[in-house]
Amino acid sequence: MAKKAAKTDALPKPALPKPSGLLDATCRIAVLFGEEAFLRTLYTNALRDELEKTHGTVDVLTFDGATARPAEVLDECRSFGLIASHKLILVDNAAALVKDEVRPMFERYAEAPLEGATLVLRSDIWRAGNLDKAIAQVGVIKECKPLTEGKAADWAVTRAQRRHRATIDRTTAAALIDRIGTHLAHLDSELGKLAAAAGDNHPITIDLINELVGVSRDEEVWGLQQTILTGNPAAGLAHLAHLVDISREPAERIMWALTDLARKLHGVSRGMAGGQSADAIAKSLKLWGPAKDSILTVGRRLRPPRALALLESCVDAAWKSRTGRGEADDHLERLVLKFADALAA
């Protein structure tokens, strides 16, 4: 009688820990996207800390999505580490790597990720799709957008205490944000500087901010008027680019500053043409400080029709920006050049 073949049961595939929906040791894939790069870094560091608590030493490998190959990244995800028991694989510029034609490759990996690796995709932008549904089953997708001023003030209070061992009350934090904006990397840098200057057991104060932190955002925006009055188009465009790209000033605030300047120049031009004295014009337009002489000098050179055309261009650009007719940044650049042309004439 033939022996009955022994029954063998296939070994069950080890189950991955159920993801908690948080950036912790159960996370196998994380997508961190949004304009606030500093927040992406903070989330990454928090995830690494959680992984080290669970796995001990963690190998960290970083790829640039603009130059890396999808297979190269996924092969690293599927291979075991040689030294540490867990790998943290970071991909910056992830949107450049995870394109339409390769998304199915990442979807298949998300269906069965390696337990010994955590993949973090970081990018300014991220296009949602079927991949997001697969990632949600094994990890986290977090948007890292700029904070509102209120949330940035709360963040500053907590960050000062935990990172810089200093105290700052919310009102003072709000004053700091009003001066430098909500960009977290800049805010953290200023908190570190202020904490060091305040010294141990001393709070960060308004007086300290006034002493050590640069001009307020309002002063910087209105400073654009002085740059425009020089008549140098390159300097005007450079100042505008700084306000938009570095200070991240709202286009509406910059548009108002340019419109206000055009209004004052038009008032000076008409007043001078009508025989009014410089003092009377300055009083009616509420001109004072260093800007007074510059506006009077430039306005005196402008013919009223040209000054009126400049003001109408500002009003038209503001209307188009509010109604979505073209990009606000493009309108601002054109206005800067129109000011330069008018002043040159």
VMD Tcl script that draws the C-alpha trace (Angstrom):
set ca {
  {0.00 0.00 0.00}
  {1.45 3.29 -1.03}
  {2.23 5.71 1.72}
  {-0.08 8.64 1.93}
  {1.70 11.85 1.15}
  {2.28 13.88 4.22}
  {0.09 16.95 4.38}
  {2.05 20.16 4.41}
  {0.61 23.54 5.20}
  {2.08 26.59 3.56}
  {3.69 28.89 6.05}
  {1.47 31.92 6.57}
  {2.84 35.23 5.43}
  {3.75 37.38 8.43}
  {1.14 40.06 8.91}
  {2.26 43.65 9.05}
  {1.36 45.65 12.14}
  {-1.95 47.37 11.59}
  {-1.21 51.00 10.68}
  {-2.33 53.50 13.27}
  {-2.72 56.35 10.81}
  {0.09 58.18 12.61}
  {3.75 58.71 11.91}
  {4.90 55.87 14.11}
  {6.60 52.46 13.85}
  {3.56 50.93 12.10}
  {3.95 53.30 9.14}
  {5.40 51.60 6.05}
  {4.83 54.45 3.55}
  {4.39 58.15 4.24}
  {3.68 60.99 1.82}
  {4.62 64.42 3.14}
  {3.67 67.11 0.65}
  {3.14 70.85 0.68}
  {4.98 74.17 0.48}
  {6.19 74.18 4.09}
  {9.47 72.27 3.74}
  {10.43 72.81 7.37}
  {7.25 71.05 8.47}
  {8.11 68.12 6.19}
  {11.49 67.90 7.93}
  {9.91 68.00 11.39}
  {7.50 65.19 10.48}
  {10.38 63.13 9.06}
  {12.43 63.58 12.23}
  {9.44 62.61 14.38}
  {8.94 59.44 12.32}
  {12.62 58.55 12.61}
  {12.46 58.96 16.39}
  {9.49 56.61 16.56}
  {11.23 54.02 14.40}
  {14.36 54.15 16.55}
  {12.29 53.62 19.70}
  {10.96 50.39 18.22}
  {13.87 49.10 16.11}
  {16.96 50.68 17.63}
  {19.41 51.89 15.01}
  {17.78 52.84 11.71}
  {19.59 53.07 8.36}
  {18.61 56.26 6.51}
  {18.94 56.41 2.71}
  {18.05 59.52 0.70}
  {17.15 59.77 -2.99}
  {16.44 62.75 -5.23}
  {13.27 62.03 -7.14}
  {14.43 64.19 -10.03}
  {17.34 61.86 -10.80}
  {16.58 58.51 -9.13}
  {15.05 55.58 -10.99}
  {11.82 54.04 -9.64}
  {13.26 50.50 -9.72}
  {16.30 51.70 -7.77}
  {14.14 53.11 -4.97}
  {11.78 50.13 -4.82}
  {14.65 47.62 -4.85}
  {16.06 49.38 -1.82}
  {12.65 49.17 -0.15}
  {12.47 45.41 -0.78}
  {16.00 44.56 0.39}
  {17.01 43.94 3.97}
  {19.47 46.19 5.74}
  {22.97 44.85 6.34}
  {23.49 46.44 9.75}
  {20.32 47.96 11.20}
  {17.08 46.02 11.51}
  {15.08 48.77 9.83}
  {15.58 51.17 6.92}
  {14.14 54.65 6.43}
  {14.14 55.53 2.74}
  {13.59 59.22 1.95}
  {12.71 60.48 -1.52}
  {12.77 64.25 -2.06}
  {11.10 65.77 -5.13}
  {8.89 62.70 -5.06}
  {6.40 64.09 -7.57}
  {9.16 63.98 -10.20}
  {9.71 60.28 -9.48}
  {6.16 58.98 -9.00}
  {4.78 59.87 -12.41}
  {1.74 58.40 -14.14}
  {3.62 55.66 -15.96}
  {5.33 54.35 -12.80}
  {2.49 54.75 -10.31}
  {1.39 51.11 -10.81}
  {4.86 50.00 -9.62}
  {4.41 51.93 -6.36}
  {0.82 50.72 -6.03}
  {2.02 47.10 -6.19}
  {4.68 47.79 -3.57}
  {2.10 49.49 -1.32}
  {0.00 46.33 -1.46}
  {2.86 44.30 0.09}
  {5.52 46.59 1.62}
  {8.53 45.13 3.39}
  {8.15 45.13 7.15}
  {11.78 46.17 7.59}
  {11.54 49.39 5.60}
  {9.65 52.68 5.73}
  {9.38 54.73 2.54}
  {8.85 58.49 2.85}
  {7.90 60.45 -0.27}
  {8.45 64.21 0.18}
  {7.40 66.85 -2.33}
  {6.06 70.38 -2.72}
  {3.13 69.02 -4.72}
  {1.35 65.67 -4.85}
  {-1.37 64.45 -7.21}
  {-3.95 62.26 -5.54}
  {-4.98 58.97 -7.15}
  {-5.33 55.22 -6.62}
  {-1.87 55.12 -5.05}
  {-3.18 57.21 -2.16}
  {-5.80 54.56 -1.36}
  {-3.13 51.85 -1.22}
  {-0.84 54.00 0.94}
  {-3.67 54.77 3.37}
  {-3.84 51.04 4.17}
  {-0.20 50.88 5.27}
  {0.81 54.42 6.17}
  {0.06 58.12 6.25}
  {-0.47 61.03 3.85}
  {0.09 64.44 5.43}
  {-0.19 67.86 3.85}
  {2.44 70.35 5.01}
  {0.92 73.68 4.11}
  {1.94 77.05 5.56}
  {0.38 77.74 8.94}
  {-2.05 80.54 9.58}
  {-0.73 83.35 11.76}
  {-2.71 82.05 14.74}
  {-1.42 78.50 14.42}
  {2.11 79.77 13.78}
  {1.95 81.74 17.04}
  {0.89 78.59 18.94}
  {3.68 76.66 17.24}
  {6.24 79.31 18.22}
  {5.23 79.15 21.88}
  {5.66 75.37 21.95}
  {8.80 75.34 19.78}
  {10.55 77.92 21.93}
  {10.01 75.81 25.02}
  {10.77 72.37 23.62}
  {13.59 73.16 21.19}
  {15.20 76.33 22.52}
  {14.45 76.04 26.25}
  {12.95 79.50 26.30}
  {9.55 81.02 26.98}
  {7.55 83.37 24.82}
  {3.91 84.27 25.42}
  {1.40 84.11 22.60}
  {1.05 87.89 22.26}
  {4.81 88.27 21.85}
  {4.90 85.34 19.42}
  {2.17 87.03 17.36}
  {4.25 90.22 17.27}
  {7.25 88.26 16.03}
  {5.15 86.63 13.29}
  {3.73 90.01 12.28}
  {7.31 91.13 11.76}
  {8.78 88.15 9.88}
  {5.85 86.05 8.66}
  {4.87 82.42 9.20}
  {7.72 80.66 7.33}
  {8.71 78.09 9.95}
  {12.43 77.81 9.14}
  {12.84 81.56 9.50}
  {10.67 81.61 12.60}
  {12.67 78.82 14.23}
  {15.94 80.58 13.43}
  {14.74 83.83 15.00}
  {13.46 81.97 18.08}
  {16.88 80.40 18.55}
  {18.59 83.79 18.26}
  {16.15 85.44 20.64}
  {16.38 82.60 23.17}
  {20.16 82.86 23.24}
  {19.99 86.63 23.70}
  {17.38 86.39 26.46}
  {19.49 83.95 28.47}
  {18.44 81.21 30.85}
  {15.23 81.71 32.80}
  {14.41 84.95 30.97}
  {11.44 85.24 28.58}
  {11.61 86.55 25.03}
  {10.12 90.04 25.10}
  {8.78 92.59 22.63}
  {11.74 94.86 23.39}
  {14.14 92.07 22.49}
  {12.31 91.46 19.21}
  {12.46 95.17 18.35}
  {16.17 95.17 19.06}
  {17.23 92.00 17.24}
  {14.68 91.28 14.50}
  {14.57 93.17 11.20}
  {11.93 95.51 9.90}
  {8.28 94.57 9.99}
  {6.52 93.16 6.98}
  {4.49 96.36 6.61}
  {7.67 98.44 6.59}
  {9.20 96.12 4.00}
  {6.17 96.31 1.72}
  {5.97 100.09 1.94}
  {9.73 100.18 1.37}
  {8.94 98.99 -2.16}
  {7.62 102.49 -2.83}
  {11.05 103.98 -2.15}
  {12.67 101.45 -4.49}
  {10.14 102.25 -7.22}
  {10.82 105.98 -6.84}
  {14.45 105.46 -7.83}
  {13.22 104.68 -11.34}
  {15.47 101.61 -11.55}
  {13.41 98.78 -13.11}
  {15.91 96.06 -12.14}
  {15.92 97.19 -8.51}
  {12.13 97.36 -8.48}
  {11.72 93.85 -9.87}
  {14.33 92.48 -7.44}
  {12.53 94.05 -4.46}
  {9.21 92.69 -5.74}
  {10.70 89.19 -6.13}
  {12.02 89.33 -2.56}
  {8.58 90.27 -1.22}
  {6.85 87.51 -3.18}
  {9.36 84.64 -2.97}
  {11.19 85.26 0.32}
  {8.85 87.29 2.52}
  {5.80 85.58 0.96}
  {3.79 88.78 1.08}
  {0.20 88.58 -0.20}
  {-0.18 90.07 -3.66}
  {-3.08 92.21 -2.40}
  {-0.84 93.99 0.11}
  {1.81 94.72 -2.53}
  {-0.85 95.85 -5.02}
  {-2.24 98.27 -2.45}
  {1.24 99.74 -1.82}
  {1.73 100.38 -5.56}
  {-1.76 101.85 -5.95}
  {-1.17 104.12 -2.97}
  {2.09 105.35 -4.52}
  {0.35 106.05 -7.84}
  {-2.40 107.95 -6.01}
  {0.15 110.14 -4.23}
  {2.13 110.82 -7.40}
  {-1.07 111.75 -9.22}
  {-2.03 114.10 -6.38}
  {1.37 115.79 -6.45}
  {1.33 116.09 -10.24}
  {-2.12 117.71 -10.35}
  {-1.37 119.92 -7.37}
  {1.85 121.23 -8.88}
  {0.15 121.82 -12.24}
  {-2.56 123.77 -10.42}
  {-0.07 126.02 -8.67}
  {-0.33 124.59 -5.14}
  {2.67 124.79 -2.83}
  {4.65 121.70 -1.94}
  {3.70 122.07 1.74}
  {0.00 122.28 0.95}
  {0.18 119.21 -1.27}
  {2.15 117.25 1.33}
  {-0.42 118.14 3.99}
  {-3.41 117.14 1.85}
  {-1.80 113.81 0.84}
  {-0.46 113.18 4.36}
  {3.14 112.89 3.21}
  {5.79 112.76 5.90}
  {9.14 111.22 6.71}
  {11.84 110.31 4.16}
  {9.21 109.43 1.54}
  {7.83 112.98 1.46}
  {10.67 114.59 -0.48}
  {11.01 111.64 -2.89}
  {7.31 111.66 -3.78}
  {7.24 115.44 -4.20}
  {10.34 115.37 -6.41}
  {9.10 112.58 -8.66}
  {5.51 113.81 -8.76}
  {6.68 117.27 -9.84}
  {8.29 115.72 -12.94}
  {5.20 113.74 -13.98}
  {2.63 115.32 -16.29}
  {-0.92 114.87 -14.90}
  {-2.14 112.69 -17.82}
  {0.78 110.29 -17.36}
  {0.28 110.20 -13.59}
  {-3.44 109.51 -14.10}
  {-2.67 106.70 -16.56}
  {-0.35 105.14 -13.99}
  {-3.05 105.26 -11.31}
  {-5.62 103.77 -13.72}
  {-3.17 100.93 -14.53}
  {-2.92 100.10 -10.83}
  {-6.70 100.11 -10.37}
  {-7.15 97.95 -13.49}
  {-4.48 95.46 -12.33}
  {-6.07 95.21 -8.87}
  {-9.48 94.52 -10.43}
  {-8.09 91.86 -12.75}
  {-6.26 90.17 -9.86}
  {-9.39 90.04 -7.71}
  {-11.51 88.65 -10.55}
  {-8.99 86.00 -11.59}
  {-8.03 87.63 -14.89}
  {-4.38 86.65 -15.07}
  {-1.78 85.91 -12.43}
  {-1.36 88.54 -9.70}
  {2.44 88.23 -9.83}
  {2.43 89.02 -13.55}
  {0.28 92.11 -12.96}
  {2.67 93.30 -10.25}
  {5.72 92.89 -12.49}
  {4.04 94.87 -15.28}
  {3.16 97.65 -12.84}
  {6.75 97.92 -11.63}
  {7.89 98.32 -15.23}
  {5.17 100.90 -15.95}
  {6.33 102.94 -12.97}
  {9.90 102.79 -14.30}
  {8.76 103.89 -17.77}
  {6.71 106.77 -16.37}
  {9.51 107.98 -14.13}
  {12.06 107.72 -16.94}
  {9.86 109.91 -19.17}
}
mol new
graphics top color blue
foreach p $ca { graphics top sphere $p radius 0.5 }
foreach p [lrange $ca 0 end-1] q [lrange $ca 1 end] { graphics top cylinder $p $q radius 0.2 }
display resetview
